[in-house]
Amino acid sequence: MNYGYGGIFGILVLIAVVYAVINIAQSGADPGRKALWIVLLLLPVLGLILWFFLGPKSGR
């Protein structure tokens, strides 16, 4: 029984990853750290969780 949640969940993850990459690119972190965070986002859900809690913070 497929209820279609996989497609919706996939779109939400894609939107979150795009938002995270834009946020990382605009942060004041050095280029090496930016590249590391973008590579970590290749692990979709785990990368997003790590970025949310440990990623570069703006305005701090």
mmCIF file of the N, C-alpha and C atoms, coordinates in Angstrom:
data_MODEL
# 
_entry.id   MODEL 
# 
loop_
_atom_site.group_PDB 
_atom_site.id 
_atom_site.type_symbol 
_atom_site.label_atom_id 
_atom_site.label_alt_id 
_atom_site.label_comp_id 
_atom_site.label_asym_id 
_atom_site.label_entity_id 
_atom_site.label_seq_id 
_atom_site.pdbx_PDB_ins_code 
_atom_site.Cartn_x 
_atom_site.Cartn_y 
_atom_site.Cartn_z 
_atom_site.occupancy 
_atom_site.B_iso_or_equiv 
_atom_site.pdbx_formal_charge 
_atom_site.auth_seq_id 
_atom_site.auth_comp_id 
_atom_site.auth_asym_id 
_atom_site.auth_atom_id 
_atom_site.pdbx_PDB_model_num 
ATOM 1   N N  . MET A 1 1  ? 0.838  -1.177 0.000  1.00 0.00 ? 1  MET A N  1 
ATOM 2   C CA . MET A 1 1  ? 0.000  0.000  0.000  1.00 0.00 ? 1  MET A CA 1 
ATOM 3   C C  . MET A 1 1  ? 0.886  1.244  0.000  1.00 0.00 ? 1  MET A C  1 
ATOM 4   N N  . ASN A 1 2  ? 0.914  1.926  -1.094 1.00 0.00 ? 2  ASN A N  1 
ATOM 5   C CA . ASN A 1 2  ? 1.708  3.143  -1.213 1.00 0.00 ? 2  ASN A CA 1 
ATOM 6   C C  . ASN A 1 2  ? 0.765  4.337  -1.155 1.00 0.00 ? 2  ASN A C  1 
ATOM 7   N N  . TYR A 1 3  ? 0.952  5.171  -0.136 1.00 0.00 ? 3  TYR A N  1 
ATOM 8   C CA . TYR A 1 3  ? 0.078  6.319  0.059  1.00 0.00 ? 3  TYR A CA 1 
ATOM 9   C C  . TYR A 1 3  ? 0.630  7.607  -0.552 1.00 0.00 ? 3  TYR A C  1 
ATOM 10  N N  . GLY A 1 4  ? 1.810  7.551  -1.164 1.00 0.00 ? 4  GLY A N  1 
ATOM 11  C CA . GLY A 1 4  ? 2.366  8.723  -1.808 1.00 0.00 ? 4  GLY A CA 1 
ATOM 12  C C  . GLY A 1 4  ? 3.160  9.639  -0.899 1.00 0.00 ? 4  GLY A C  1 
ATOM 13  N N  . TYR A 1 5  ? 3.427  9.209  0.314  1.00 0.00 ? 5  TYR A N  1 
ATOM 14  C CA . TYR A 1 5  ? 4.178  10.057 1.225  1.00 0.00 ? 5  TYR A CA 1 
ATOM 15  C C  . TYR A 1 5  ? 5.646  10.162 0.831  1.00 0.00 ? 5  TYR A C  1 
ATOM 16  N N  . GLY A 1 6  ? 6.165  9.161  0.142  1.00 0.00 ? 6  GLY A N  1 
ATOM 17  C CA . GLY A 1 6  ? 7.557  9.207  -0.300 1.00 0.00 ? 6  GLY A CA 1 
ATOM 18  C C  . GLY A 1 6  ? 7.817  10.391 -1.219 1.00 0.00 ? 6  GLY A C  1 
ATOM 19  N N  . GLY A 1 7  ? 6.912  10.686 -2.125 1.00 0.00 ? 7  GLY A N  1 
ATOM 20  C CA . GLY A 1 7  ? 7.082  11.806 -3.034 1.00 0.00 ? 7  GLY A CA 1 
ATOM 21  C C  . GLY A 1 7  ? 7.027  13.142 -2.334 1.00 0.00 ? 7  GLY A C  1 
ATOM 22  N N  . ILE A 1 8  ? 6.086  13.297 -1.443 1.00 0.00 ? 8  ILE A N  1 
ATOM 23  C CA . ILE A 1 8  ? 5.960  14.542 -0.679 1.00 0.00 ? 8  ILE A CA 1 
ATOM 24  C C  . ILE A 1 8  ? 7.166  14.724 0.227  1.00 0.00 ? 8  ILE A C  1 
ATOM 25  N N  . PHE A 1 9  ? 7.567  13.638 0.898  1.00 0.00 ? 9  PHE A N  1 
ATOM 26  C CA . PHE A 1 9  ? 8.730  13.705 1.776  1.00 0.00 ? 9  PHE A CA 1 
ATOM 27  C C  . PHE A 1 9  ? 9.980  14.052 0.976  1.00 0.00 ? 9  PHE A C  1 
ATOM 28  N N  . GLY A 1 10 ? 10.128 13.481 -0.207 1.00 0.00 ? 10 GLY A N  1 
ATOM 29  C CA . GLY A 1 10 ? 11.279 13.773 -1.056 1.00 0.00 ? 10 GLY A CA 1 
ATOM 30  C C  . GLY A 1 10 ? 11.333 15.232 -1.474 1.00 0.00 ? 10 GLY A C  1 
ATOM 31  N N  . ILE A 1 11 ? 10.200 15.802 -1.811 1.00 0.00 ? 11 ILE A N  1 
ATOM 32  C CA . ILE A 1 11 ? 10.151 17.217 -2.190 1.00 0.00 ? 11 ILE A CA 1 
ATOM 33  C C  . ILE A 1 11 ? 10.505 18.107 -1.004 1.00 0.00 ? 11 ILE A C  1 
ATOM 34  N N  . LEU A 1 12 ? 10.014 17.758 0.175  1.00 0.00 ? 12 LEU A N  1 
ATOM 35  C CA . LEU A 1 12 ? 10.346 18.543 1.373  1.00 0.00 ? 12 LEU A CA 1 
ATOM 36  C C  . LEU A 1 12 ? 11.833 18.478 1.685  1.00 0.00 ? 12 LEU A C  1 
ATOM 37  N N  . VAL A 1 13 ? 12.435 17.311 1.539  1.00 0.00 ? 13 VAL A N  1 
ATOM 38  C CA . VAL A 1 13 ? 13.876 17.169 1.770  1.00 0.00 ? 13 VAL A CA 1 
ATOM 39  C C  . VAL A 1 13 ? 14.647 17.984 0.735  1.00 0.00 ? 13 VAL A C  1 
ATOM 40  N N  . LEU A 1 14 ? 14.226 17.942 -0.522 1.00 0.00 ? 14 LEU A N  1 
ATOM 41  C CA . LEU A 1 14 ? 14.890 18.721 -1.567 1.00 0.00 ? 14 LEU A CA 1 
ATOM 42  C C  . LEU A 1 14 ? 14.826 20.212 -1.273 1.00 0.00 ? 14 LEU A C  1 
ATOM 43  N N  . ILE A 1 15 ? 13.674 20.707 -0.866 1.00 0.00 ? 15 ILE A N  1 
ATOM 44  C CA . ILE A 1 15 ? 13.529 22.124 -0.518 1.00 0.00 ? 15 ILE A CA 1 
ATOM 45  C C  . ILE A 1 15 ? 14.435 22.483 0.654  1.00 0.00 ? 15 ILE A C  1 
ATOM 46  N N  . ALA A 1 16 ? 14.499 21.612 1.658  1.00 0.00 ? 16 ALA A N  1 
ATOM 47  C CA . ALA A 1 16 ? 15.344 21.871 2.820  1.00 0.00 ? 16 ALA A CA 1 
ATOM 48  C C  . ALA A 1 16 ? 16.822 21.880 2.436  1.00 0.00 ? 16 ALA A C  1 
ATOM 49  N N  . VAL A 1 17 ? 17.238 20.988 1.562  1.00 0.00 ? 17 VAL A N  1 
ATOM 50  C CA . VAL A 1 17 ? 18.641 20.943 1.131  1.00 0.00 ? 17 VAL A CA 1 
ATOM 51  C C  . VAL A 1 17 ? 18.994 22.196 0.335  1.00 0.00 ? 17 VAL A C  1 
ATOM 52  N N  . VAL A 1 18 ? 18.125 22.628 -0.557 1.00 0.00 ? 18 VAL A N  1 
ATOM 53  C CA . VAL A 1 18 ? 18.384 23.846 -1.336 1.00 0.00 ? 18 VAL A CA 1 
ATOM 54  C C  . VAL A 1 18 ? 18.491 25.046 -0.403 1.00 0.00 ? 18 VAL A C  1 
ATOM 55  N N  . TYR A 1 19 ? 17.594 25.139 0.574  1.00 0.00 ? 19 TYR A N  1 
ATOM 56  C CA . TYR A 1 19 ? 17.655 26.233 1.548  1.00 0.00 ? 19 TYR A CA 1 
ATOM 57  C C  . TYR A 1 19 ? 18.977 26.196 2.321  1.00 0.00 ? 19 TYR A C  1 
ATOM 58  N N  . ALA A 1 20 ? 19.389 25.012 2.743  1.00 0.00 ? 20 ALA A N  1 
ATOM 59  C CA . ALA A 1 20 ? 20.628 24.874 3.507  1.00 0.00 ? 20 ALA A CA 1 
ATOM 60  C C  . ALA A 1 20 ? 21.838 25.279 2.667  1.00 0.00 ? 20 ALA A C  1 
ATOM 61  N N  . VAL A 1 21 ? 21.883 24.861 1.416  1.00 0.00 ? 21 VAL A N  1 
ATOM 62  C CA . VAL A 1 21 ? 23.016 25.212 0.551  1.00 0.00 ? 21 VAL A CA 1 
ATOM 63  C C  . VAL A 1 21 ? 23.082 26.725 0.341  1.00 0.00 ? 21 VAL A C  1 
ATOM 64  N N  . ILE A 1 22 ? 21.955 27.359 0.124  1.00 0.00 ? 22 ILE A N  1 
ATOM 65  C CA . ILE A 1 22 ? 21.934 28.816 -0.037 1.00 0.00 ? 22 ILE A CA 1 
ATOM 66  C C  . ILE A 1 22 ? 22.403 29.500 1.241  1.00 0.00 ? 22 ILE A C  1 
ATOM 67  N N  . ASN A 1 23 ? 21.927 29.020 2.382  1.00 0.00 ? 23 ASN A N  1 
ATOM 68  C CA . ASN A 1 23 ? 22.325 29.579 3.663  1.00 0.00 ? 23 ASN A CA 1 
ATOM 69  C C  . ASN A 1 23 ? 23.823 29.403 3.894  1.00 0.00 ? 23 ASN A C  1 
ATOM 70  N N  . ILE A 1 24 ? 24.351 28.247 3.557  1.00 0.00 ? 24 ILE A N  1 
ATOM 71  C CA . ILE A 1 24 ? 25.787 27.993 3.712  1.00 0.00 ? 24 ILE A CA 1 
ATOM 72  C C  . ILE A 1 24 ? 26.583 28.908 2.790  1.00 0.00 ? 24 ILE A C  1 
ATOM 73  N N  . ALA A 1 25 ? 26.159 29.044 1.554  1.00 0.00 ? 25 ALA A N  1 
ATOM 74  C CA . ALA A 1 25 ? 26.888 29.880 0.591  1.00 0.00 ? 25 ALA A CA 1 
ATOM 75  C C  . ALA A 1 25 ? 26.923 31.343 1.027  1.00 0.00 ? 25 ALA A C  1 
ATOM 76  N N  . GLN A 1 26 ? 25.885 31.808 1.705  1.00 0.00 ? 26 GLN A N  1 
ATOM 77  C CA . GLN A 1 26 ? 25.819 33.202 2.137  1.00 0.00 ? 26 GLN A CA 1 
ATOM 78  C C  . GLN A 1 26 ? 26.448 33.430 3.507  1.00 0.00 ? 26 GLN A C  1 
ATOM 79  N N  . SER A 1 27 ? 26.864 32.374 4.183  1.00 0.00 ? 27 SER A N  1 
ATOM 80  C CA . SER A 1 27 ? 27.433 32.534 5.523  1.00 0.00 ? 27 SER A CA 1 
ATOM 81  C C  . SER A 1 27 ? 28.840 33.107 5.435  1.00 0.00 ? 27 SER A C  1 
ATOM 82  N N  . GLY A 1 28 ? 29.344 33.559 6.562  1.00 0.00 ? 28 GLY A N  1 
ATOM 83  C CA . GLY A 1 28 ? 30.672 34.143 6.614  1.00 0.00 ? 28 GLY A CA 1 
ATOM 84  C C  . GLY A 1 28 ? 31.763 33.124 6.896  1.00 0.00 ? 28 GLY A C  1 
ATOM 85  N N  . ALA A 1 29 ? 31.454 31.834 6.851  1.00 0.00 ? 29 ALA A N  1 
ATOM 86  C CA . ALA A 1 29 ? 32.435 30.790 7.124  1.00 0.00 ? 29 ALA A CA 1 
ATOM 87  C C  . ALA A 1 29 ? 33.481 30.747 6.014  1.00 0.00 ? 29 ALA A C  1 
ATOM 88  N N  . ASP A 1 30 ? 34.653 30.172 6.352  1.00 0.00 ? 30 ASP A N  1 
ATOM 89  C CA . ASP A 1 30 ? 35.694 30.075 5.330  1.00 0.00 ? 30 ASP A CA 1 
ATOM 90  C C  . ASP A 1 30 ? 35.293 29.016 4.289  1.00 0.00 ? 30 ASP A C  1 
ATOM 91  N N  . PRO A 1 31 ? 35.853 29.106 3.083  1.00 0.00 ? 31 PRO A N  1 
ATOM 92  C CA . PRO A 1 31 ? 35.439 28.228 1.986  1.00 0.00 ? 31 PRO A CA 1 
ATOM 93  C C  . PRO A 1 31 ? 35.579 26.732 2.283  1.00 0.00 ? 31 PRO A C  1 
ATOM 94  N N  . GLY A 1 32 ? 36.588 26.349 3.046  1.00 0.00 ? 32 GLY A N  1 
ATOM 95  C CA . GLY A 1 32 ? 36.763 24.937 3.374  1.00 0.00 ? 32 GLY A CA 1 
ATOM 96  C C  . GLY A 1 32 ? 35.610 24.395 4.206  1.00 0.00 ? 32 GLY A C  1 
ATOM 97  N N  . ARG A 1 33 ? 35.169 25.176 5.174  1.00 0.00 ? 33 ARG A N  1 
ATOM 98  C CA . ARG A 1 33 ? 34.038 24.751 6.008  1.00 0.00 ? 33 ARG A CA 1 
ATOM 99  C C  . ARG A 1 33 ? 32.744 24.730 5.205  1.00 0.00 ? 33 ARG A C  1 
ATOM 100 N N  . LYS A 1 34 ? 32.582 25.697 4.305  1.00 0.00 ? 34 LYS A N  1 
ATOM 101 C CA . LYS A 1 34 ? 31.395 25.706 3.447  1.00 0.00 ? 34 LYS A CA 1 
ATOM 102 C C  . LYS A 1 34 ? 31.343 24.437 2.607  1.00 0.00 ? 34 LYS A C  1 
ATOM 103 N N  . ALA A 1 35 ? 32.475 24.082 2.011  1.00 0.00 ? 35 ALA A N  1 
ATOM 104 C CA . ALA A 1 35 ? 32.530 22.880 1.170  1.00 0.00 ? 35 ALA A CA 1 
ATOM 105 C C  . ALA A 1 35 ? 32.225 21.636 1.990  1.00 0.00 ? 35 ALA A C  1 
ATOM 106 N N  . LEU A 1 36 ? 32.739 21.568 3.209  1.00 0.00 ? 36 LEU A N  1 
ATOM 107 C CA . LEU A 1 36 ? 32.476 20.421 4.078  1.00 0.00 ? 36 LEU A CA 1 
ATOM 108 C C  . LEU A 1 36 ? 30.986 20.288 4.374  1.00 0.00 ? 36 LEU A C  1 
ATOM 109 N N  . TRP A 1 37 ? 30.317 21.384 4.691  1.00 0.00 ? 37 TRP A N  1 
ATOM 110 C CA . TRP A 1 37 ? 28.886 21.330 4.981  1.00 0.00 ? 37 TRP A CA 1 
ATOM 111 C C  . TRP A 1 37 ? 28.079 20.934 3.744  1.00 0.00 ? 37 TRP A C  1 
ATOM 112 N N  . ILE A 1 38 ? 28.483 21.428 2.590  1.00 0.00 ? 38 ILE A N  1 
ATOM 113 C CA . ILE A 1 38 ? 27.752 21.066 1.370  1.00 0.00 ? 38 ILE A CA 1 
ATOM 114 C C  . ILE A 1 38 ? 27.935 19.580 1.064  1.00 0.00 ? 38 ILE A C  1 
ATOM 115 N N  . VAL A 1 39 ? 29.136 19.036 1.296  1.00 0.00 ? 39 VAL A N  1 
ATOM 116 C CA . VAL A 1 39 ? 29.355 17.598 1.106  1.00 0.00 ? 39 VAL A CA 1 
ATOM 117 C C  . VAL A 1 39 ? 28.519 16.804 2.107  1.00 0.00 ? 39 VAL A C  1 
ATOM 118 N N  . LEU A 1 40 ? 28.440 17.263 3.349  1.00 0.00 ? 40 LEU A N  1 
ATOM 119 C CA . LEU A 1 40 ? 27.630 16.558 4.351  1.00 0.00 ? 40 LEU A CA 1 
ATOM 120 C C  . LEU A 1 40 ? 26.153 16.546 3.969  1.00 0.00 ? 40 LEU A C  1 
ATOM 121 N N  . LEU A 1 41 ? 25.709 17.534 3.228  1.00 0.00 ? 41 LEU A N  1 
ATOM 122 C CA . LEU A 1 41 ? 24.307 17.570 2.808  1.00 0.00 ? 41 LEU A CA 1 
ATOM 123 C C  . LEU A 1 41 ? 23.992 16.520 1.744  1.00 0.00 ? 41 LEU A C  1 
ATOM 124 N N  . LEU A 1 42 ? 25.022 15.841 1.232  1.00 0.00 ? 42 LEU A N  1 
ATOM 125 C CA . LEU A 1 42 ? 24.771 14.738 0.313  1.00 0.00 ? 42 LEU A CA 1 
ATOM 126 C C  . LEU A 1 42 ? 24.134 13.552 1.037  1.00 0.00 ? 42 LEU A C  1 
ATOM 127 N N  . LEU A 1 43 ? 24.214 13.543 2.349  1.00 0.00 ? 43 LEU A N  1 
ATOM 128 C CA . LEU A 1 43 ? 23.493 12.565 3.172  1.00 0.00 ? 43 LEU A CA 1 
ATOM 129 C C  . LEU A 1 43 ? 22.195 13.254 3.576  1.00 0.00 ? 43 LEU A C  1 
ATOM 130 N N  . PRO A 1 44 ? 21.143 13.133 2.791  1.00 0.00 ? 44 PRO A N  1 
ATOM 131 C CA . PRO A 1 44 ? 19.999 14.030 2.897  1.00 0.00 ? 44 PRO A CA 1 
ATOM 132 C C  . PRO A 1 44 ? 19.451 14.268 4.297  1.00 0.00 ? 44 PRO A C  1 
ATOM 133 N N  . VAL A 1 45 ? 18.949 13.296 4.956  1.00 0.00 ? 45 VAL A N  1 
ATOM 134 C CA . VAL A 1 45 ? 18.299 13.550 6.238  1.00 0.00 ? 45 VAL A CA 1 
ATOM 135 C C  . VAL A 1 45 ? 19.340 13.774 7.331  1.00 0.00 ? 45 VAL A C  1 
ATOM 136 N N  . LEU A 1 46 ? 20.354 12.923 7.413  1.00 0.00 ? 46 LEU A N  1 
ATOM 137 C CA . LEU A 1 46 ? 21.389 13.071 8.438  1.00 0.00 ? 46 LEU A CA 1 
ATOM 138 C C  . LEU A 1 46 ? 22.143 14.389 8.255  1.00 0.00 ? 46 LEU A C  1 
ATOM 139 N N  . GLY A 1 47 ? 22.465 14.729 7.011  1.00 0.00 ? 47 GLY A N  1 
ATOM 140 C CA . GLY A 1 47 ? 23.163 15.985 6.734  1.00 0.00 ? 47 GLY A CA 1 
ATOM 141 C C  . GLY A 1 47 ? 22.348 17.195 7.146  1.00 0.00 ? 47 GLY A C  1 
ATOM 142 N N  . LEU A 1 48 ? 21.038 17.173 6.886  1.00 0.00 ? 48 LEU A N  1 
ATOM 143 C CA . LEU A 1 48 ? 20.174 18.286 7.286  1.00 0.00 ? 48 LEU A CA 1 
ATOM 144 C C  . LEU A 1 48 ? 20.101 18.423 8.800  1.00 0.00 ? 48 LEU A C  1 
ATOM 145 N N  . ILE A 1 49 ? 20.006 17.301 9.496  1.00 0.00 ? 49 ILE A N  1 
ATOM 146 C CA . ILE A 1 49 ? 19.947 17.347 10.957 1.00 0.00 ? 49 ILE A CA 1 
ATOM 147 C C  . ILE A 1 49 ? 21.246 17.915 11.514 1.00 0.00 ? 49 ILE A C  1 
ATOM 148 N N  . LEU A 1 50 ? 22.387 17.436 11.010 1.00 0.00 ? 50 LEU A N  1 
ATOM 149 C CA . LEU A 1 50 ? 23.682 17.955 11.473 1.00 0.00 ? 50 LEU A CA 1 
ATOM 150 C C  . LEU A 1 50 ? 23.812 19.443 11.176 1.00 0.00 ? 50 LEU A C  1 
ATOM 151 N N  . TRP A 1 51 ? 23.408 19.856 9.961  1.00 0.00 ? 51 TRP A N  1 
ATOM 152 C CA . TRP A 1 51 ? 23.517 21.268 9.607  1.00 0.00 ? 51 TRP A CA 1 
ATOM 153 C C  . TRP A 1 51 ? 22.628 22.122 10.513 1.00 0.00 ? 51 TRP A C  1 
ATOM 154 N N  . PHE A 1 52 ? 21.422 21.644 10.791 1.00 0.00 ? 52 PHE A N  1 
ATOM 155 C CA . PHE A 1 52 ? 20.488 22.420 11.621 1.00 0.00 ? 52 PHE A CA 1 
ATOM 156 C C  . PHE A 1 52 ? 21.070 22.673 13.001 1.00 0.00 ? 52 PHE A C  1 
ATOM 157 N N  . PHE A 1 53 ? 21.684 21.660 13.609 1.00 0.00 ? 53 PHE A N  1 
ATOM 158 C CA . PHE A 1 53 ? 22.176 21.814 14.977 1.00 0.00 ? 53 PHE A CA 1 
ATOM 159 C C  . PHE A 1 53 ? 23.620 22.339 15.051 1.00 0.00 ? 53 PHE A C  1 
ATOM 160 N N  . LEU A 1 54 ? 24.470 22.024 14.069 1.00 0.00 ? 54 LEU A N  1 
ATOM 161 C CA . LEU A 1 54 ? 25.881 22.357 14.175 1.00 0.00 ? 54 LEU A CA 1 
ATOM 162 C C  . LEU A 1 54 ? 26.389 23.327 13.105 1.00 0.00 ? 54 LEU A C  1 
ATOM 163 N N  . GLY A 1 55 ? 25.567 23.641 12.123 1.00 0.00 ? 55 GLY A N  1 
ATOM 164 C CA . GLY A 1 55 ? 26.008 24.449 10.991 1.00 0.00 ? 55 GLY A CA 1 
ATOM 165 C C  . GLY A 1 55 ? 26.269 25.897 11.338 1.00 0.00 ? 55 GLY A C  1 
ATOM 166 N N  . PRO A 1 56 ? 26.792 26.632 10.369 1.00 0.00 ? 56 PRO A N  1 
ATOM 167 C CA . PRO A 1 56 ? 27.075 28.055 10.592 1.00 0.00 ? 56 PRO A CA 1 
ATOM 168 C C  . PRO A 1 56 ? 25.812 28.819 10.934 1.00 0.00 ? 56 PRO A C  1 
ATOM 169 N N  . LYS A 1 57 ? 25.892 29.624 11.940 1.00 0.00 ? 57 LYS A N  1 
ATOM 170 C CA . LYS A 1 57 ? 24.745 30.419 12.378 1.00 0.00 ? 57 LYS A CA 1 
ATOM 171 C C  . LYS A 1 57 ? 24.926 31.852 11.902 1.00 0.00 ? 57 LYS A C  1 
ATOM 172 N N  . SER A 1 58 ? 23.880 32.419 11.371 1.00 0.00 ? 58 SER A N  1 
ATOM 173 C CA . SER A 1 58 ? 23.942 33.822 10.949 1.00 0.00 ? 58 SER A CA 1 
ATOM 174 C C  . SER A 1 58 ? 23.441 34.711 12.066 1.00 0.00 ? 58 SER A C  1 
ATOM 175 N N  . GLY A 1 59 ? 24.063 35.854 12.201 1.00 0.00 ? 59 GLY A N  1 
ATOM 176 C CA . GLY A 1 59 ? 23.625 36.823 13.196 1.00 0.00 ? 59 GLY A CA 1 
ATOM 177 C C  . GLY A 1 59 ? 24.097 36.552 14.608 1.00 0.00 ? 59 GLY A C  1 
ATOM 178 N N  . ARG A 1 60 ? 25.059 35.646 14.759 1.00 0.00 ? 60 ARG A N  1 
ATOM 179 C CA . ARG A 1 60 ? 25.569 35.373 16.107 1.00 0.00 ? 60 ARG A CA 1 
ATOM 180 C C  . ARG A 1 60 ? 27.008 35.784 16.228 1.00 0.00 ? 60 ARG A C  1 
# 
